[in-house]
Amino acid sequence: MTDERRLLIRDVLRQHARLPVEVDTLGDDDDLFAAGMTSHASVNLMLALEDAFDVEFPDRMLTRGVFDSVTAIAAAIGELTATTDGQSPSSGGET
């Protein structure tokens, strides 16, 4: 996970996860739900992450495990951006 991605995820968490603790006190692998994030806040977080990273989470990723830590979120975003990057050249070359 790049530092830039991790910092942006933490910024989005700070603004949208409605955690009762400071985001900076949590480690990358700490459970965000155990830290107080509600399922409603996780939906707000997902929408904000989609905007921040210009991605869309597919139905298969709409699970608690994808949003339970900074590390899990970064892995999901990494997968989505790799897929997007990987498809761009091939779809651009076909007519």
Secondary structure by P-SEA (a helix, b strand, c coil): ccaaaaaaaaaaaaccccccccccccccccccccccccaaaaaaaaaaaaaacccccccccccccccccaaaaaaaaaaaaaaaaaaaaaaaacc
